[in-house]
Amino acid sequence: MQLKDKVIGIIAEQAVLEPSDVTMDSTLEDLGIDSLGLVESIFAIEEAFDIQVPFNANAPRESDFDISSVASIVSGIERLVREQHS
């Protein structure tokens, strides 16, 4: 399974949607994921990829981790996996 598909699966699970309903252009808001769902998604992603996401749940907009769309989340995770596993 590709990283992108795994991330989409985690996000879809939080949104209670099918992975096919989640596009790279989707925002978490589009998918109905609230701040608690976002935190749960981040925890699930960290566990799935054995990485630490630099994410401040209290100030997500000030974080170095871009959560503006599914595509930005996927690219951020790809970068973290490369950095933390090299």
Secondary structure, 3 states (H helix, E strand, C coil): CCHHHHHHHHHHHHHCCCHHHCCCCCCCCCCCCCHHHHHHHHHHHHHHHCCCCCCCCCCHHHCCCCCCCHHHHHHHHHHHHHHHCC
